Amino acid sequence: MPSFQRTAAASAWALRFDGSRPPGSPLRSASFLLAAALWLGPAISTARTDPAPAPVDSTATPPDRAQPESTAAPASSLPALAQRVRRLGLENVVVDPRSDSLRVRYENRHFRHTTEALGSIARVAGGPVLGFEARLDLTSATITDSNSARAGFRVSYPTDRDFPRPPAGEPLAPTRHSVDLLLDPLFTYSLGDILDQVMTRWEIQTELRYNPWSGARLRAAMIFPVHDDFPDVDPAHPDVKQTRPGPILLDQFFWTRMALFSGTAGVLGDNRYGFSLGAARPLHGGEILLDAQSDFTGYMAFEDSGFVYSAPNRWTGFADVTYHPPGLDLGVRLRLARYLFGDEGVELELRRAMGDLDVALFAQRTHGENTGGVRLGIPLPPMVRPVGWPVRVLPVERLAFEYREESIPIGETVKNVASRAELLRQLDPPALNANRYRYEEAREGRRHHPQNGPPQWVSLTGMTGFINTPWAGVMGDKDFELGYDNIPKEASYDHRGQYPNEVYYAALGFLPHVEVGLRWTVIPGYHPYRALVPESPYVDADRMFSGRIEILTPRPWRPGFAVGGEDLRGTRRFHSTYGVAGMPFDIYRLQSRVTLGYAPRVFTASRYTLDGLFGAYEISVRRTVAAALEYDSEKWNTMLGINLGFGLRARIALLDLEHLSLGAGWFRAL
């Protein structure tokens, strides 16, 4: 049964663990080595992470800055420059001139991306600087701008031999003088079962966060129930309907010449408590990240009978490698893990940052079971966050959602522990270079405003195309559309002639030349379990994943070619695989598109929506109104599309040239 839930929310299928010890494994042995390295790391480190700088002769006359792009600064201008950097909204600011560069240490809790902070510093400094980015008042990377979009940014870490000395001195606007009160809505969703329809749970988590010293973070949270449709209480989470503590813990990060180490101890939320140890090492200038973690946790709950707990004897852990390919803000992660419910397996995740939105596609195999899904990090306003207040009251920066194909309790990790990958977020050259436009705009004092391009009409299948047939191209990189279509029962694919089909879809340009789609098809009026349980309210629904790869990009008067598949997993009730060629062209200021494709039977399926030869023709007036005619390998269809502005598109179709279908979508370029 599919499920869709906030990753921060309590799992509805967790197990209550006893005192049995898990069997030995290579991951368990690695965890003890990791624990030893964490505590011995400072002693065996060959050099300090933040060594004291060489003495500076305050009486020496620094070189004049003849050009504004020069990276040296007069000593008398340094206090004023530090104040200007602080007024940008940056914290823990220290400015230090060297013979070869102007060095600025800062912490960014104001802008959404590191490149915006760097560009703003370059603007007030008169040119690029050597930036030392701190996280939790811990110097975590240096970033150098080559002043060339082609050469890009260079990044080094405290584990690198040539890591430069950070600026020393008392910082301006230290983060230890402020406390954050964060509001985090927790959401759990299940598609229901025989006796239950859609079930939702809403909670509000209020959390205090404080940075008491370098690399440390204190967290203390409470969870307040708001709404709960789940009829039964999960035995593993007996207090889920009560006001209860959330994470109450201490995170600590520190660098050595070996790795970035982390530790977490306290109440972890999700009815777990204990401690976690981790280590990560950036390689090849940050394009590769090696990461490992080991957790020892126990069960705890505030039941009606009182507080109950078990010893912290449940061991989980993982080891993974993440690759950031050049030119893309993308992370490809392969993970070997022992999960929370005792299952061991492997996971492959592709995580893409699209503007301020994070989208990840993942697939897991544990104990012979395959599952997959989508993880989202949805940004919450304000997009530019205030600083300088003793107490900041804000929503969390991003909402974390996860959709899984199956709700069986597999592939779950311990939540709320310190994450080295999150601490190093946006501190790799591919992520910085992919967001160079932010740097350039901040350096010029402008804000970025994405512009929606010409409409890319989405078909009733939830992918770019015509009515029921696909286009030979793909949705633009980092573009997406959400929408709805109603298909009358006379032309529906599932239970045709009996029930209509309602389609809810999300189409996404996940990578250049790659489009993916998620679609939910609801069949209102059809209750598949009522023959067995007459009172069952469950309405039949189907979810599907689709994808298309653009082999040749279609251009005016030059054909393109793409291959794709729809409903690639599960029962394949709306399945097709296809290759399609097409070409756009203009005639008398009218934009036209034509396609021709073929859908072979590659996989076994219960139904093929495209089966054989298909084709389509579309004509558009100023890309505002479009009319299309197609043959979808079964019947002729026609459609009128209208661009309403503000990203809204409406569709009116005649399926089989007689059955009315209506739909609408909202498009956004990131």
ZIBELSUL-V509036 format. One line per field, one symbol per residue. ss: DSSP state (2 for helix, 1 for strand, 0 for the rest). burial: I if it has 24 or more other C-alpha atoms within 12 Angstrom, else O. Layout:
BEGIN
ss->???
burial->???
END
This chain:
BEGIN
ss->0011110000000000000000000222222222222222222200000000000000000000000000000022222222222220001111111000011111100000022222222222200001111110011111111000000011110000000000000001002220111111111111000000001111111111110000011111111111110000002220000001111111111110000111111111100111111111111222011111111111111110011110000111111111100000011111111100000111111111110011111111110011111111111000000000001111100111111100000000000000022220000022222202222222200000000000000100000110000100000000111111111000000000000011111111111001111111110000000000000000001111111111110010010111111100000000111111111111100111111111100000000100011111111110001111111000011111111110011111111000111111111110
burial->IIIIIIIIIIIIIIIIIOOOOOOOOOIIOIIIOIIOIIIOIOOOOOOIIIOOOOOOOOOOOIOOOOOOOIIIIIIOOIOOIIIIIIIIIIIIIIIIIIOOIIIIIIIIIIIIIIIIIIIIIIIIIIIIIIIIIIIIIIIIIIIIIOIOOOOIIIIIIIIIOOIIIIIIOOIIIIIIOIIIIIIIIIIIIIIIIOOOIIIIIIIIIIIIIIIOOIIIIIIIIIIIIOOIOIOOOOOIIIIIIOOIIIIIIIIIIIIIIIIIIIIIIIIIIIIIIIIIIIIIIIIOIIIIIIIIIIIIIIIIIIOOOOOOIOOIIIIIIIIIIIIIIIIIIIIIIIIIIIIIIIIIIIIIIIIIIIIIIIIIIIIIIIOOOIIIIIIIIIIOOOIOIIIIOOOIOIIIIIIIIIIIIIIIIIIIIIIIIIIIIOIIIIIIIIIIIIIIIIIIOIIOOOOOOOOOOIIIIIIIIIIIIIIIIIIIIIIIIIIIIIIIIIIIIOIIIIIOOOIIIIIIIIIIIIIIIIIIIIIIIIIIOOIOOOOOOOOOOIIIIIIIIIIIIIOOIIOOOOIIIIIIIIIIIIOIIIIIIIIIIIIIOOOOOOIIIIIIIIIIOOOOOOOIIIIIIIIIIIIIOOIIIIIIIIIIIOIIIIIIIIIOOOIIIIIIIIIIOOIIIIIIIIIIII
END
